[in-house]
């Protein structure tokens, strides 16, 4: 078997459904499998998986034991030569894995491969590629020095800004939402460290792989949507867990002195507070919808649901004939008519417009989307 895609779910039923359906399309030409591990979800994820995906390996855990343990359980069962650790709030393109399997063969001493990630509004997610967050690098992030001096190596390491978002290159750290690597390498470094509940696990795994002499690569030849707001939704426990996770990484890898810890505690607290207090700058108000589908039944079902104007077009190309710059437009795209790859390309191209986006999973009765990296996401049922 070539590839095992391991998805760890926790209470994101609708996102999980469209994620699994996109992965199914992406492994049609690959000898692959999907393994879903569920950390004791209570939102109906279990029933949805059993009903909609009876042929997908699904492991329901009786308790939430954290991101590392859940993924390790999935990888232990995997049969593929390669694995992909994938968040449930993602959508992959139909050729994502084929591209990475091919790229892996061309790279020198590859360890983990990551790809270009965008949020639900089409904006690039800079955490797609990062440097090791040493105290100085973390400080440049907290103080936003990386924004002021993006081309200066002293300040641009946090988001590996020496590499552009469209340039393949070596990086230190890749994000746990999407990690592509050989299964035997994952096992060689003992996978995700279960001593960390969440947040620093991807940093630690990336760092452990780099210590083997292999190189992690950022490969933007394929783009994946990471809605992000769902899997990283911030509650009262966020700051404490983030701080504990970063302390875990530094103590494990650097065995720092008391003054180092003091400086990092301040930096970690500031960074966690900043992340926790981030707010979406977008509005959810919509005054016009455009449906993209060639299925008349879908159109009839959607139009009966709407209480606002709705235009209907068959193809994405036809969308350009509708120009309403003074209105907040939400574009509803049917994935039975438009490929996931074309949807990803479309929202990326329209990221700075007056549009928001939702996509319908194959054979489902809802559209799903997110307007910002910090947005929880929204379901439109019909």
N, C-alpha and C positions, 0 to 999 in steps of 0.2 A: 504494500500500500504506500502511495506517495505522501499523502497528507492527512493529518488529523486536525480538525478545527475544534478547539476547546473553548466553550462559552460558559462563563460563570454568571448565573442570573440571581438577582435578588429584587423581587417586587417590581419588575418592569415588563409586565406581560405583553403589552402591545408592541413595545420596542423589540422585545425578544422575538415575537412572531415575524416581524418584517426582517429582522436580522437573519434568522434561520432561513427564511425564504430566499433572501439574497445570496446566502452562502450556498444553498442548494443549486441555484443557477450557476454559481461560480465554480462548482466542482463537477459540473456535468461532463466535462471533458478530462477529468482527472480521476484517478483511482483514489478516492478520498472518503472520509467519514466525518460526521458531526457528533460531538459529544457535548451535551448540556448538563452542567452540574448546577443544582439549585440549592441555594443556602437558606432553605426553610421559608420560601416565599409564602405569603398568605393572601395574595391578590388574585388568585385563580390561575397563576402560571402553570401549576401542576396539571390542572384539568385541561387547559389549552394545549399543552404539549402532548398529553396523552390522546387527545381527540384529533388534533391537527397534524401531529408528527409522530404517528405510532411506530415508524421505522427508524426514528432518530434515537440514539442512545441517550437516555434521560435518567439522571441520578438525583433523587430528591433526598436532601440531608435533613435530619431532624432538628438541627440547630445551625445557626450562622456562625461558622468557625473562622470567617475571614477570607479575604481574597487569596492569600498564598495557599492555604490548605485546600480550598475549593478547587483551584487550578491544578494543584499537585494530584488531587484525586483523579481529575480528568486525564492528565497526562499519563498517569500510571496505567490507565486502561487503553490509551491510544496505541494504535497499530501502525501508524504512518512513520515513514522515515523522517518527514518534516512535521512540525506542529505549528499551529498559529494560535496564540493566545489572543482571544478576541472579546471585547466588551459586548454586552447584549444591546447597547444603545448605539449600534453602528450599522451602516449599510455598505456592503462591498460591491464593487463593479463586477460584471460577469467575467472579466479577464484578470482580475486582481491577482489571484494565486498563480495563474499561468505565467504572468509577467515576472513575479518574484521567483518562481522556480527557475525560469530562464536566467534572470539576473544573477541568481546565486552562483551559477556556473561561470560567470564572467568576472566575478569579484575576487580579489586577492585575500586569502585567509578570512573568509566571512564568518562572523559569529551570529549576531542577531541582526535581522533586517527589519526596518520600519518603513512606513510609507507616508505620503503626504495626507494629512488629516485636515478636514474642514468641518466647521460646525453646521448646524441646521440652516443657517442663513447664507452659507456659502463662503464664509470667511476662513482664511487659513488659521490653523491653530499652531502657534509657534512652539508649543511643547512637543511637536512632532520630532524635534531634534534638540538635544540639550547637552550641556557639559556637566562634569561632576560638580555638584554644588558645594564646593569648599566654602569656608567662611567668607572669603573675599568675593567669590562668585555669587554667593547668596546675598551678600550685602549690595552688590551692583544691581541685583534684581529688586530687593526691597526698596532701594533708593532710586529706582528707575533710571540708573545711569546707563543701562543698556539702550534706552530710548534716546538719550542725549548724545551718546558716542557709539552708534551702532557699528562703525567700521574700525573702532579701536580695540585691539586684542585684549587690553587690560579690562575692558568693560563689557565686551560682547560675548562672553563665553557661556552665559547661562542658557541662552537659546541658540548656541552654536551659530552665531550670525556671520561667521566666516564663510558659511555655505548659504546660498540663497535658497528660497523655498522650492525652486525648480531645478536644483542642482544636486546630483548624486554625490555623496561624499562620506567620509569617515566621521563618526560622531561617538561621543562617550556614552551617552544615555539615550534610551528610547522609551517611549511611553507604553505603559502596560495595557492600554486599550487595544494595541495591535503590535504583537511581537511574533516574528516569523523566524524559525530557527530549526536546526536538526534536533530531533528528540533525544538522541544520545548525548548531545551537548548539554541540554537542559538537565538531564539526569547526572551528567558528569559534575556539574556545579551544584547538585542537590536541589535544583529548581528554586522556587520562591521560598525564602526563609520564613517558616511558620511562626517564628518569634515576633514577626511584625504583622499586625492585624490588617493594615492597609496603608496606602499612601507612599511609603518609601520602598515598597517591594520591587517596583520596576527599576528604581535607581540601583538597588542592591544587586539585582540579577544582572543588569547591564554591566555593572562594575566587576562582578565576579567573572563574567564571560571575558571581559577585557584583560583580566589578570591571567587568563590561560594563554595569552599571546594572540588570540584571534581579534578581529576588528569588527565593531558594530558599524552598520551602514544605514544611512538615510537614503531611501530610493523613491523619488517623487514621480516615477514613471506610471504609477497608479495612485489614484486619490480615493480615499474612503471617508464617508461621513461619520463623524463622532458627535452625536447630539450632546453628550457630555453632561448637561445639566441634570439628566436623570441619574447617572451613575455616581455623580459627585455632589448630589444635592446636600446642602450644608444645613446641619441641625446643630443643637447645642453641644453635641459631642465632637463636632468637626475640629475645632481648634486644639482640643486636648489630644485627639488621636493623631493629628498632623504633627504636633510638637513631639509626641512620644515616638512617632515613626522616624522623624529626622534624627532625634537623639539616638534611636536604635542604630541607624545607619552609621553615624559618626563614631559611636562607641565601638561598633563591630569592626569598622574598617580602619579607623585612625587612632583609637585608644587615646583620646585627647586629654590634655591637662585641664586643671580646674579653670584657668583663665580662658582657655579655648571654649570650654563648656559655657562659661558665663557669657561670653560674647555671642555664642550661637543661640543660647537661650533667649537673649534679647532679640536677635535677628529672626529666630523662628517665631517668637511671639508676634513680632511686627508683621511678618509675612503672613502668618496664619490669620491675623486680624484683618489684614488687607484683603485676603482671599474671601474670608467669611463675610466681609461687608460689601463685596462687589455687588452691584445691582445691574440689572439689564437696562440698557438705554433705549430699548425698542418698545413700541406700543403694540398691544394685541388688537387694537381697534381696526376693523376691516370694513370698508364700505362698498367693495365690489369683488366678486369672485370670477375667476376664469378656470374652467374645467378643461383639461386636455385628455381626451379619450376618444376612441373610435367605437365605443360600445354604447349603443343607444339606451340599453337598460340601465347602465350606470348613470347616464345623464338624467334619465327620468327619476331615478331614486334620489339623486343629489338635488335636483331642482325642487322636488317636493319637500326637501328638508330646509331649503334656504328661505330666509326672510329678507334677503338683500339681492341686488342685481347679480345675475350670473350670465356670463358669456360662455359659449361652448365652441371649442375648436378640436379638430381631429389630430393635428400634428403640432409639434413644437415650432416648426417653421411658420405655421399659421398664426402662432401667438403674436408675432411681431406686427401683425396687421391691426392689433388692438392697442391703441396708445392713449392712456389716461393718466398723464403725469401728475395731475392734481388730486388723485385718489389713492388711498391705501388699498392695494390690490393683493389678494391672496390667490396664489396659483395652486390648483389642485391637480395633481398628475396621477394618472392611472398606470401602474407599472405593468399591467397586461397589454398596454398600448405603447408605452415608452420604456426603454431599457433602463436599468438602474444606472448604467454608465452614462447614458444621455441625461438622466435626471441630475446626477452629480455634476456633470459638465454645465448644465443649464443653470443651476443655482449658483455655481461658482462664477459664471459669467454675469449674473444679475445681482451680485451681492451688494452693490452700492446703489441700488435703485429703490423705488417705492413699493417693492414687492416682498411678500413673505411666501413661504412654500410649505406644502404638505404633499405626501405621497401615499397612495393606497397600496397596501401589500396585496400580492396575488390572492385572489379568491377570498378577500376579506370584506367586511362591511364598515371599514373606517379609513379615514385619512389621518396621517400622523406627521408631526413636524415640530420644530423648535425655532424660535426667532433669534436666539442669542446663545452664546456658550454657557451663560448662567441661567438660562430659561429652563424651567422644569419640563417643558414640552406640553403639547396640546393634542387631544384626540377629537376628531370630528367624525361622529358616527352617522350613518345614514341607513 
